[in-house]
């Protein structure tokens, strides 16, 4: 059995389809039973489990050849990351009780850094997974192209791309969630008996200027990228409803000052195939 957390999300959905296409028995973990019908129709077994429910996760992981685990994204964590710690502990206990042959863990570029930021939760996640002494593949993707879904509205309405990545002409590693899902499915099906780190990026690196150009082509209108002044981030994020914007600000600083980067400047990264234009065009179609 191949068991997938987060199967209703972008990465998990790709994993599920890839595993079914390969003829693997799939167990889809869902939090809402209403969302399970699609995967049941496709022939997968359904397990209902909240991410922090140790007993439900243990039942979901039991008898698995491979398990894909992840933390739900949270841009506004508690100062002590208490909720993330709770979820990590639940996943760890469930894996410790069931001991699958392989674990694939969704992490991120920068998760190996001890610099405090939003990525600290993933640093804790990786540390907990290592402590299990199970074969585990850590997926560390670059900045996700699908993060720019939030930028479609201002680009369409005002021709603007407010960018927290700066300077706007500096290219950084980026990757589509589709490519991440394909690599995750591959990792789940490979035999390995140690800890592996797979750093993943797209076919080339992109800047905010490139994102604006892709939005312009997809929306058929002029779009320009403008860096949002850092001094305004905290009040802006708080006005948007965030209670604790510091970790997000620290994460953005880490990308902008080069703290978060691949080992050896990416000489050994796995390269996906989806281009930025393809990912942005798909997001515009969805919007």
TIFI-449432 format. One line per 3 residues: number of its first residue (from 1); their letters; for each residue x, y, z of N, C-alpha, C. Coordinates in Angstrom, 1 decimal. Layout:
residues N
NUM> a> X,Y,Z,X,Y,Z,X,Y,Z | ...;
END
This chain:
residues 287
1> xxx> 0.8,-1.2,0.0,0.0,0.0,0.0,0.9,1.3,0.0 | 0.5,2.2,-0.8,1.2,3.5,-0.9,0.2,4.6,-0.4 | 0.6,5.2,0.7,-0.3,6.1,1.5,0.2,7.5,1.4;
4> xxx> -0.8,8.4,1.1,-0.5,9.8,0.7,-1.3,10.7,1.6 | -0.6,11.5,2.4,-1.2,12.7,3.1,-1.3,13.8,2.1 | -2.3,14.7,2.3,-2.5,15.9,1.5,-2.9,15.6,0.1;
7> xxx> -3.6,14.6,-0.1,-3.9,14.1,-1.5,-4.9,15.1,-2.2 | -5.6,15.9,-1.5,-6.5,16.9,-2.1,-5.8,18.2,-2.5 | -4.5,18.3,-2.2,-3.7,19.4,-2.6,-3.0,19.2,-3.9;
10> xxx> -2.2,20.2,-4.3,-1.6,20.2,-5.7,-0.5,19.1,-5.7 | 0.4,19.0,-4.8,1.4,18.0,-4.8,0.8,16.6,-4.6 | 0.0,16.4,-3.6,-0.6,15.1,-3.3,-1.4,14.6,-4.4;
13> xxx> -2.1,15.5,-5.1,-2.9,15.0,-6.2,-2.1,14.4,-7.3 | -1.0,15.0,-7.6,-0.1,14.5,-8.7,0.5,13.1,-8.2 | 0.9,13.1,-7.0,1.4,11.8,-6.5,0.4,10.7,-6.6;
16> xxx> -0.9,11.0,-6.2,-1.9,10.0,-6.3,-2.1,9.5,-7.7 | -2.2,10.4,-8.7,-2.4,10.0,-10.1,-1.2,9.2,-10.6 | 0.0,9.6,-10.3,1.2,8.9,-10.7,1.2,7.4,-10.2;
19> xxx> 0.9,7.3,-8.9,0.9,6.0,-8.3,-0.2,5.1,-8.9 | -1.4,5.6,-9.1,-2.4,4.8,-9.8,-2.1,4.4,-11.2 | -1.4,5.4,-11.9,-1.0,5.1,-13.3,0.0,4.0,-13.3;
22> xxx> 0.8,3.9,-12.2,1.9,2.9,-12.2,1.3,1.5,-11.6 | 0.0,1.5,-11.3,-0.6,0.3,-10.8,-0.3,0.0,-9.4 | 0.0,1.0,-8.6,0.3,0.8,-7.2,-1.0,1.0,-6.4;
25> xxx> -1.2,0.2,-5.4,-2.4,0.3,-4.5,-2.3,1.6,-3.7 | -3.3,2.5,-3.8,-3.2,3.8,-3.2,-4.2,3.9,-2.0 | -3.7,4.5,-0.9,-4.5,4.8,0.2,-4.5,6.4,0.3;
28> xxx> -5.6,7.0,0.1,-5.7,8.5,0.2,-6.1,8.9,1.5 | -5.3,9.7,2.2,-5.7,10.3,3.5,-6.4,11.6,3.3 | -7.7,11.7,3.8,-8.4,12.9,3.6,-8.9,13.4,5.0;
31> xxx> -9.0,14.7,5.2,-9.6,15.2,6.5,-11.1,15.3,6.4 | -11.6,15.5,5.2,-13.0,15.7,5.0,-13.5,14.6,4.1 | -14.4,13.7,4.7,-14.9,12.5,3.9,-15.6,13.0,2.6;
34> xxx> -16.1,14.2,2.6,-16.8,14.6,1.4,-15.9,14.7,0.2 | -14.6,15.0,0.5,-13.6,15.1,-0.6,-13.0,13.8,-1.1 | -13.5,12.7,-0.5,-12.9,11.4,-0.8,-13.5,10.8,-2.0;
37> xxx> -14.7,11.2,-2.5,-15.4,10.5,-3.5,-14.6,10.4,-4.8 | -13.9,11.4,-5.2,-13.1,11.4,-6.4,-12.1,10.3,-6.4 | -11.4,10.2,-5.2,-10.3,9.2,-5.1,-10.8,7.8,-5.0;
40> xxx> -12.0,7.7,-4.3,-12.6,6.3,-4.3,-13.1,5.9,-5.6 | -13.6,6.8,-6.4,-14.0,6.5,-7.8,-12.8,6.0,-8.6 | -11.7,6.6,-8.4,-10.5,6.2,-9.1,-9.9,4.9,-8.7;
43> xxx> -10.4,4.3,-7.6,-9.9,3.0,-7.1,-9.1,3.0,-5.9 | -8.9,4.2,-5.2,-8.1,4.2,-4.1,-8.8,3.9,-2.8 | -8.1,3.4,-1.8,-8.7,3.2,-0.5,-8.7,4.5,0.2;
46> xxx> -9.7,4.8,1.0,-9.8,6.0,1.7,-9.6,5.9,3.2 | -8.7,6.8,3.8,-8.5,6.8,5.2,-8.8,8.3,5.7 | -9.7,8.4,6.6,-10.1,9.8,7.1,-9.2,10.0,8.4;
49> xxx> -8.4,11.1,8.4,-7.6,11.4,9.5,-7.2,12.9,9.6 | -7.5,13.5,10.7,-7.0,14.8,10.9,-5.4,14.7,11.1 | -4.7,15.8,10.6,-3.3,15.7,10.7,-2.7,15.6,12.1;
52> xxx> -3.4,16.0,13.1,-2.9,15.9,14.4,-3.4,14.7,15.2 | -4.2,13.8,14.6,-4.8,12.7,15.3,-3.9,11.5,15.2 | -3.2,11.2,16.3,-2.3,10.1,16.3,-2.9,8.7,15.9;
55> xxx> -4.0,8.4,16.5,-4.7,7.1,16.3,-5.2,7.0,14.9 | -5.8,8.1,14.3,-6.3,8.0,13.0,-5.1,7.9,12.0 | -4.0,8.6,12.2,-2.9,8.5,11.3,-2.2,7.1,11.4;
58> xxx> -2.2,6.6,12.6,-1.6,5.2,12.8,-2.4,4.2,12.0 | -3.7,4.3,12.0,-4.6,3.4,11.2,-4.3,3.7,9.7 | -4.2,4.9,9.3,-4.0,5.2,7.9,-2.6,4.7,7.4;
61> xxx> -1.6,4.8,8.3,-0.2,4.4,7.8,0.0,2.9,7.9 | -0.8,2.2,8.7,-0.6,0.7,8.9,-0.6,-0.1,7.6 | 0.4,-1.0,7.5,0.5,-1.8,6.4,1.0,-1.2,5.1;
64> xxx> 1.6,0.0,5.3,2.1,0.7,4.1,3.5,0.3,3.6 | 3.7,0.2,2.4,5.0,0.1,1.8,5.7,1.4,1.8 | 5.0,2.5,1.5,5.6,3.8,1.5,4.6,4.8,1.9;
67> xxx> 5.0,5.8,2.6,4.1,6.9,3.1,4.6,8.2,2.7 | 3.8,9.1,2.2,4.2,10.5,1.9,3.6,11.3,3.0 | 4.4,12.1,3.7,4.0,13.0,4.8,4.3,14.4,4.5;
70> xxx> 3.5,15.3,5.1,3.7,16.7,4.9,3.0,17.5,6.0 | 3.4,18.8,6.1,2.7,19.7,7.0,1.8,20.6,6.2 | 0.6,20.9,6.6,-0.2,21.9,5.9,0.5,23.2,6.0;
73> xxx> 0.4,24.0,4.9,1.1,25.3,4.9,0.4,26.2,5.9 | 1.2,27.0,6.6,0.7,27.9,7.6,1.7,29.2,7.6 | 1.2,30.2,7.0,2.0,31.4,6.9,2.0,32.3,8.1;
76> xxx> 1.1,31.9,9.1,0.9,32.8,10.3,1.0,31.9,11.5 | 2.2,31.3,11.8,2.2,30.4,13.0,2.3,31.1,14.3 | 2.1,30.3,15.4,2.3,30.9,16.7,3.8,31.1,16.9;
79> xxx> 4.2,32.1,17.8,5.6,32.4,18.0,6.4,31.2,18.3 | 5.9,30.2,19.0,6.6,29.0,19.4,6.3,27.8,18.5 | 5.6,28.0,17.4,5.3,27.0,16.4,4.6,25.8,17.1;
82> xxx> 3.7,26.1,18.1,3.1,25.0,18.9,2.2,24.1,18.0 | 1.5,24.7,17.1,0.6,23.8,16.3,1.5,22.9,15.4 | 2.5,23.5,14.8,3.4,22.6,13.9,4.0,21.5,14.8;
85> xxx> 4.5,21.8,16.0,5.0,20.8,16.8,4.0,19.7,17.1 | 2.8,20.1,17.4,1.7,19.1,17.6,1.6,18.2,16.4 | 1.5,18.7,15.2,1.3,17.9,14.0,2.5,17.0,13.8;
88> xxx> 3.7,17.6,13.9,4.9,16.8,13.7,5.0,15.6,14.7 | 4.6,15.9,15.9,4.6,14.8,16.9,3.6,13.7,16.6 | 2.5,14.1,16.1,1.4,13.1,15.7,1.9,12.2,14.6;
91> xxx> 2.5,12.9,13.6,3.0,12.1,12.4,4.1,11.2,12.9 | 5.0,11.7,13.7,6.1,10.9,14.2,5.7,9.7,15.0 | 4.7,9.9,15.9,4.2,8.8,16.6,3.5,7.7,15.7;
94> xxx> 2.8,8.1,14.8,2.1,7.2,13.9,3.1,6.4,13.0 | 4.2,7.1,12.6,5.2,6.4,11.8,6.0,5.4,12.7 | 6.3,5.8,13.9,7.0,5.0,14.8,6.2,3.7,15.2;
97> xxx> 4.9,3.8,15.2,4.1,2.7,15.5,3.9,1.7,14.3 | 4.0,2.3,13.1,3.7,1.4,11.9,4.9,1.0,11.1 | 6.0,1.8,11.2,7.3,1.4,10.6,7.2,1.1,9.1;
100> xxx> 6.7,2.0,8.3,6.6,1.7,6.8,8.0,1.5,6.3 | 8.1,0.8,5.1,9.4,0.5,4.6,10.1,1.8,4.1 | 9.3,2.8,3.7,9.9,4.1,3.1,9.0,5.2,3.5;
103> xxx> 9.6,6.4,3.8,8.9,7.6,4.0,9.4,8.7,3.1 | 8.5,9.4,2.5,8.9,10.6,1.7,8.3,11.8,2.3 | 9.1,12.8,2.6,8.7,13.9,3.5,8.9,15.2,2.6;
106> xxx> 7.8,15.9,2.5,7.8,17.2,1.8,8.4,18.3,2.7 | 9.5,18.8,2.3,10.2,19.9,3.1,10.4,21.1,2.1 | 11.5,21.8,2.2,11.7,23.0,1.4,13.2,23.3,1.3;
109> xxx> 13.5,24.0,0.3,14.8,24.7,0.3,14.9,25.6,1.6 | 16.0,25.6,2.2,16.2,26.3,3.4,15.8,25.6,4.7 | 15.3,24.4,4.6,14.9,23.7,5.8,16.1,23.2,6.6;
112> xxx> 17.3,23.2,5.9,18.5,22.7,6.6,19.1,23.9,7.4 | 18.6,25.1,7.3,19.1,26.2,8.0,18.5,26.4,9.4 | 19.4,26.8,10.3,18.9,27.0,11.7,18.5,28.5,11.9;
115> xxx> 18.6,29.3,10.9,18.1,30.7,11.0,16.6,30.7,11.2 | 16.1,31.4,12.2,14.7,31.4,12.5,13.9,32.0,11.3 | 12.8,31.3,10.9,12.0,31.8,9.8,10.7,30.9,9.8;
118> xxx> 9.9,31.2,8.8,8.7,30.3,8.6,9.2,28.9,8.3 | 10.4,28.7,7.8,10.9,27.4,7.4,11.3,26.6,8.7 | 11.4,27.2,9.8,11.8,26.5,11.0,10.9,25.3,11.3;
121> xxx> 9.6,25.4,11.0,8.7,24.3,11.2,9.2,23.0,10.4 | 9.7,23.3,9.2,10.2,22.2,8.3,11.5,21.7,8.9 | 12.3,22.5,9.4,13.6,22.1,10.1,13.2,21.1,11.2;
124> xxx> 12.2,21.5,12.0,11.8,20.6,13.1,11.2,19.3,12.5 | 10.5,19.4,11.4,9.9,18.2,10.8,11.0,17.2,10.4 | 12.0,17.8,9.7,13.1,16.9,9.2,13.8,16.2,10.4;
127> xxx> 14.1,17.0,11.4,14.7,16.5,12.6,13.9,15.3,13.2 | 12.6,15.5,13.3,11.8,14.4,13.9,11.8,13.2,13.0 | 11.8,13.4,11.7,11.8,12.2,10.8,13.1,11.4,10.9;
130> xxx> 14.2,12.2,11.0,15.5,11.5,11.1,15.6,10.7,12.4 | 14.9,11.1,13.5,15.0,10.4,14.7,14.3,9.1,14.7 | 13.5,8.8,13.7,12.8,7.5,13.5,13.7,6.4,13.1;
133> xxx> 14.8,6.8,12.4,15.7,5.8,11.8,15.0,4.9,10.8 | 14.2,5.5,10.0,13.5,4.9,8.9,14.2,5.4,7.6 | 14.1,4.6,6.5,14.5,5.2,5.2,13.6,6.3,4.8;
136> xxx> 14.2,7.5,4.6,13.4,8.7,4.3,14.0,9.5,3.3 | 13.2,10.0,2.3,13.6,10.9,1.3,13.0,12.3,1.7 | 13.9,13.3,1.9,13.4,14.6,2.1,13.4,15.4,0.8;
139> xxx> 12.2,15.8,0.4,12.1,16.6,-0.8,12.2,18.1,-0.4 | 13.2,18.8,-1.0,13.4,20.2,-0.7,13.3,21.0,-2.0 | 12.0,21.3,-2.4,11.8,22.1,-3.6,12.1,23.5,-3.4;
142> xxx> 12.4,24.2,-4.5,12.6,25.6,-4.6,11.3,26.4,-4.3 | 11.4,27.7,-4.4,10.2,28.5,-4.3,9.1,28.0,-5.3 | 7.9,27.8,-4.8,6.9,27.2,-5.6,6.2,28.2,-6.6;
145> xxx> 6.2,27.9,-7.8,5.6,28.8,-8.8,4.1,29.1,-8.5 | 3.4,28.1,-7.9,2.0,28.3,-7.6,1.8,29.3,-6.5 | 2.8,29.7,-5.8,2.7,30.8,-4.8,2.2,32.1,-5.5;
148> xxx> 2.4,32.2,-6.8,2.0,33.4,-7.5,0.6,33.5,-7.9 | -0.2,32.5,-7.4,-1.7,32.5,-7.6,-2.2,33.8,-7.0 | -1.7,34.2,-5.9,-2.1,35.4,-5.2,-1.9,36.7,-6.0;
151> xxx> -1.0,36.6,-7.0,-0.6,37.8,-7.7,-1.5,38.0,-9.0 | -2.3,37.1,-9.3,-3.1,37.2,-10.5,-4.1,38.4,-10.5 | -4.7,38.6,-9.3,-5.7,39.6,-9.2,-5.1,41.0,-9.4;
154> xxx> -4.1,41.4,-8.7,-3.5,42.8,-8.9,-2.9,42.9,-10.3 | -2.4,41.8,-10.8,-1.8,41.9,-12.2,-3.0,42.1,-13.2 | -4.1,41.4,-13.0,-5.2,41.6,-14.0,-5.8,43.0,-13.8;
157> xxx> -6.0,43.4,-12.6,-6.8,44.6,-12.3,-6.0,45.9,-12.5 | -4.7,45.9,-12.1,-3.9,47.1,-12.1,-2.6,47.0,-12.9 | -2.3,45.8,-13.5,-1.1,45.6,-14.2,0.2,45.7,-13.3;
160> xxx> 0.0,45.3,-12.0,1.0,45.3,-11.0,1.4,44.0,-10.4 | 2.6,43.7,-10.2,3.1,42.6,-9.4,3.8,43.1,-8.2 | 3.1,43.2,-7.1,3.8,43.6,-5.8,4.7,42.5,-5.4;
163> xxx> 6.0,42.7,-5.4,7.0,41.6,-5.1,7.7,41.8,-3.8 | 7.7,40.7,-3.0,8.5,40.7,-1.8,9.8,40.0,-2.0 | 10.0,39.5,-3.2,11.3,39.0,-3.6,12.0,40.2,-4.3;
166> xxx> 13.3,40.5,-3.8,14.0,41.6,-4.4,15.5,41.3,-4.4 | 16.2,42.0,-5.3,15.7,42.9,-6.3,14.9,42.2,-7.4 | 14.0,42.9,-8.1,13.1,42.2,-9.0,13.7,41.6,-10.3;
169> xxx> 15.0,42.0,-10.5,15.7,41.4,-11.7,16.6,40.2,-11.3 | 16.6,39.8,-10.0,17.4,38.7,-9.6,16.7,37.4,-9.7 | 17.2,36.4,-10.4,16.6,35.1,-10.6,17.0,34.2,-9.4;
172> xxx> 16.0,33.4,-9.0,16.2,32.4,-7.9,15.6,31.1,-8.4 | 15.9,30.0,-7.7,15.3,28.7,-8.1,13.8,28.7,-7.8 | 13.1,28.2,-8.8,11.6,28.0,-8.6,11.2,26.7,-9.3;
175> xxx> 10.1,26.2,-8.8,9.6,24.9,-9.4,8.1,24.8,-9.3 | 7.5,24.0,-10.1,6.1,23.8,-10.1,5.7,22.7,-9.1 | 4.6,22.8,-8.5,4.1,21.7,-7.6,3.9,20.4,-8.4;
178> xxx> 3.6,20.5,-9.7,3.5,19.3,-10.5,4.7,18.5,-10.6 | 5.9,19.2,-10.8,7.1,18.5,-10.8,7.5,17.9,-9.5 | 7.2,18.7,-8.4,7.4,18.1,-7.0,6.7,16.8,-6.8;
181> xxx> 5.4,16.8,-7.3,4.6,15.6,-7.1,5.1,14.4,-7.9 | 5.6,14.7,-9.1,6.2,13.6,-9.9,7.4,13.0,-9.2 | 8.3,13.9,-8.7,9.5,13.4,-8.0,9.1,12.6,-6.7;
184> xxx> 8.1,13.1,-6.0,7.6,12.4,-4.8,7.1,11.0,-5.1 | 6.3,10.9,-6.1,5.8,9.6,-6.5,7.0,8.6,-6.9 | 8.0,9.2,-7.6,9.1,8.4,-8.0,9.9,7.9,-6.7;
187> xxx> 10.1,8.8,-5.8,10.8,8.5,-4.5,10.0,7.4,-3.8 | 8.7,7.5,-3.7,7.9,6.5,-3.0,8.1,5.1,-3.6 | 8.4,5.0,-4.9,8.5,3.7,-5.5,9.9,3.1,-5.6;
190> xxx> 10.9,3.9,-5.2,12.3,3.4,-5.3,12.7,2.7,-4.0 | 13.5,1.7,-4.2,14.0,1.0,-3.0,15.2,1.8,-2.5 | 15.3,2.2,-1.2,16.4,2.8,-0.6,16.4,2.5,0.9;
193> xxx> 17.5,2.5,1.5,17.6,2.1,2.9,18.3,3.1,3.8 | 18.3,4.4,3.3,19.0,5.4,4.1,18.2,6.7,4.1 | 18.9,7.8,4.5,18.3,9.1,4.4,18.8,9.8,3.1;
196> xxx> 17.9,10.4,2.3,18.2,11.1,1.1,17.6,12.5,1.1 | 18.3,13.4,0.5,17.8,14.7,0.3,17.8,15.0,-1.2 | 16.6,15.3,-1.7,16.4,15.6,-3.1,16.0,17.1,-3.2;
199> xxx> 16.9,17.9,-3.8,16.7,19.3,-4.0,16.1,19.4,-5.4 | 15.0,20.2,-5.5,14.3,20.2,-6.8,14.0,21.6,-7.2 | 14.3,21.8,-8.5,14.0,23.1,-9.1,13.5,22.9,-10.5;
202> xxx> 13.0,24.0,-11.1,12.5,23.9,-12.5,13.6,23.9,-13.5 | 13.2,24.1,-14.8,14.1,24.0,-15.9,15.1,25.2,-15.9 | 14.7,26.3,-15.4,15.7,27.4,-15.2,15.2,28.3,-14.1;
205> xxx> 16.0,29.3,-13.8,15.7,30.2,-12.6,15.0,31.4,-13.1 | 14.2,32.0,-12.2,13.3,33.1,-12.7,13.4,34.2,-11.6 | 13.1,35.4,-12.1,13.1,36.6,-11.3,11.7,37.2,-11.2;
208> xxx> 11.4,38.1,-10.3,10.1,38.7,-10.3,9.7,39.4,-11.7 | 10.8,39.9,-12.3,10.5,40.5,-13.7,10.0,39.4,-14.6 | 10.6,38.2,-14.5,10.1,37.1,-15.4,8.7,36.7,-15.0;
211> xxx> 8.4,36.8,-13.7,7.0,36.5,-13.3,6.0,37.5,-13.9 | 6.4,38.8,-13.9,5.5,39.8,-14.5,5.4,39.6,-16.0 | 6.4,39.2,-16.6,6.4,38.9,-18.1,5.4,37.7,-18.4;
214> xxx> 5.5,36.7,-17.5,4.7,35.5,-17.7,3.2,35.9,-17.5 | 2.9,36.7,-16.4,1.6,37.2,-16.2,1.1,38.0,-17.3 | 2.0,38.9,-17.9,1.6,39.7,-19.0,1.1,38.9,-20.2;
217> xxx> 1.9,37.8,-20.5,1.5,37.0,-21.6,0.2,36.2,-21.4 | 0.1,35.7,-20.1,-1.1,34.9,-19.8,-2.4,35.8,-19.8 | -2.2,37.0,-19.3,-3.4,37.9,-19.1,-3.6,38.8,-20.3;
220> xxx> -2.6,38.8,-21.2,-2.7,39.7,-22.4,-2.8,41.2,-22.0 | -1.9,41.6,-21.1,-1.9,43.0,-20.7,-0.5,43.3,-20.1 | -0.2,44.6,-20.1,1.1,44.9,-19.5,1.1,44.7,-18.0;
223> xxx> 2.2,44.1,-17.5,2.4,43.9,-16.0,3.8,44.2,-15.7 | 4.0,44.9,-14.6,5.3,45.3,-14.2,5.5,44.9,-12.7 | 6.7,44.4,-12.4,7.0,44.0,-11.0,7.6,45.2,-10.2;
226> xxx> 7.1,45.4,-9.0,7.6,46.5,-8.2,7.9,45.9,-6.8 | 9.1,46.1,-6.3,9.4,45.6,-4.9,8.7,46.4,-3.9 | 8.0,45.6,-3.0,7.3,46.3,-1.8,8.4,46.6,-0.8;
229> xxx> 8.5,47.9,-0.4,9.5,48.3,0.6,9.5,47.4,1.8 | 10.6,46.9,2.3,10.6,46.1,3.4,10.1,46.7,4.7 | 10.3,48.0,4.8,9.8,48.7,6.0,8.3,48.6,6.2;
232> xxx> 7.6,48.4,5.1,6.2,48.3,5.2,5.6,46.9,5.3 | 6.4,45.9,5.3,5.9,44.5,5.4,5.1,44.3,6.6 | 5.7,44.6,7.8,5.0,44.2,9.0,3.6,44.9,9.1;
235> xxx> 3.5,46.2,9.0,2.1,46.7,9.0,1.2,46.2,7.9 | 1.7,46.0,6.8,0.9,45.5,5.7,0.4,44.1,6.0 | 1.3,43.2,6.4,0.8,41.8,6.7,-0.2,41.8,7.9;
238> xxx> 0.0,42.7,8.9,-0.9,42.8,10.0,-2.3,43.3,9.5 | -2.2,44.2,8.6,-3.5,44.8,8.0,-4.2,43.7,7.2 | -3.5,42.7,6.7,-4.1,41.6,6.0,-4.6,40.5,6.9;
241> xxx> -4.4,40.7,8.2,-5.0,39.8,9.2,-4.0,38.9,9.9 | -2.7,39.0,9.6,-1.7,38.2,10.2,-1.5,38.6,11.7 | -1.3,37.7,12.6,-1.0,38.0,14.0,0.5,38.0,14.3;
244> xxx> 1.2,37.2,13.5,2.6,37.0,13.8,3.4,37.0,12.5 | 3.6,38.1,11.9,4.2,38.1,10.5,5.7,37.9,10.6 | 6.4,37.9,11.7,7.8,37.9,11.8,8.4,36.7,11.1;
247> xxx> 7.9,35.4,11.3,8.5,34.3,10.6,8.4,34.4,9.1 | 7.3,35.0,8.6,7.2,35.2,7.1,8.2,36.2,6.6 | 8.4,37.3,7.4,9.4,38.3,7.0,10.8,37.7,7.0;
250> xxx> 11.1,36.9,8.1,12.4,36.3,8.2,12.6,35.3,7.0 | 11.6,34.6,6.5,11.7,33.7,5.4,12.0,34.5,4.1 | 11.3,35.6,3.9,11.5,36.4,2.7,12.9,37.0,2.8;
253> xxx> 13.4,37.5,4.0,14.8,38.0,4.1,15.8,36.9,3.7 | 15.5,35.7,4.1,16.4,34.6,3.8,16.5,34.3,2.3 | 15.4,34.4,1.6,15.5,34.3,0.1,16.2,35.5,-0.5;
256> xxx> 15.9,36.7,0.0,16.5,37.9,-0.6,18.0,38.1,-0.3 | 18.4,37.6,0.9,19.9,37.8,1.2,20.7,36.6,0.9 | 20.1,35.5,0.3,20.9,34.4,-0.1,21.1,33.3,1.0;
259> xxx> 20.5,33.5,2.1,20.7,32.5,3.2,20.1,31.1,2.8 | 18.9,31.1,2.1,18.3,29.9,1.7,18.7,29.6,0.3 | 19.6,28.6,0.1,20.0,28.2,-1.2,20.3,26.7,-1.2;
262> xxx> 20.4,26.1,-2.4,20.8,24.7,-2.5,22.2,24.5,-2.2 | 22.5,23.3,-1.8,23.9,22.9,-1.6,24.7,23.0,-3.0 | 25.9,23.5,-2.9,26.8,23.6,-4.1,26.1,24.4,-5.2;
265> xxx> 25.3,25.4,-4.7,24.6,26.3,-5.6,23.8,25.6,-6.7 | 23.3,24.4,-6.3,22.3,23.7,-7.1,22.9,22.8,-8.2 | 24.2,22.5,-8.0,24.9,21.7,-9.1,24.3,20.3,-9.1;
268> xxx> 23.6,19.8,-8.1,23.1,18.5,-8.0,21.6,18.4,-7.9 | 20.9,19.5,-8.2,19.5,19.5,-8.1,18.8,18.6,-9.1 | 17.7,18.1,-8.8,16.8,17.5,-9.8,16.0,18.5,-10.5;
271> xxx> 15.9,18.4,-11.8,15.3,19.5,-12.6,13.9,19.0,-13.1 | 12.9,19.8,-12.8,11.6,19.5,-13.4,11.5,20.1,-14.8 | 10.3,19.9,-15.4,10.1,20.2,-16.8,9.1,21.4,-17.0;
274> xxx> 8.3,21.7,-16.0,7.3,22.8,-16.1,7.9,24.2,-16.1 | 7.7,25.0,-17.1,8.3,26.3,-17.1,7.4,27.3,-16.3 | 7.9,28.4,-16.0,7.2,29.4,-15.3,5.9,29.8,-16.1;
277> xxx> 6.1,30.1,-17.4,5.0,30.5,-18.2,3.9,29.4,-18.2 | 4.2,28.1,-18.3,3.2,27.1,-18.2,2.5,27.1,-16.9 | 3.2,27.3,-15.8,2.6,27.3,-14.5,1.7,28.5,-14.3;
280> xxx> 2.1,29.7,-14.7,1.3,30.9,-14.6,0.1,30.8,-15.5 | 0.2,30.3,-16.7,-0.9,30.2,-17.6,-2.0,29.2,-17.0 | -1.5,28.1,-16.4,-2.5,27.2,-15.7,-3.2,27.9,-14.6;
283> xxx> -2.5,28.7,-13.8,-3.1,29.5,-12.7,-4.1,30.5,-13.2 | -3.8,31.1,-14.2,-4.7,32.1,-14.8,-6.0,31.4,-15.3 | -5.9,30.2,-15.9,-7.0,29.5,-16.3,-7.9,29.1,-15.1;
286> xx> -7.3,28.8,-13.9,-8.0,28.4,-12.7,-8.7,29.6,-12.1 | -8.1,30.8,-12.2,-8.6,32.0,-11.4,-10.0,32.4,-11.9;
END
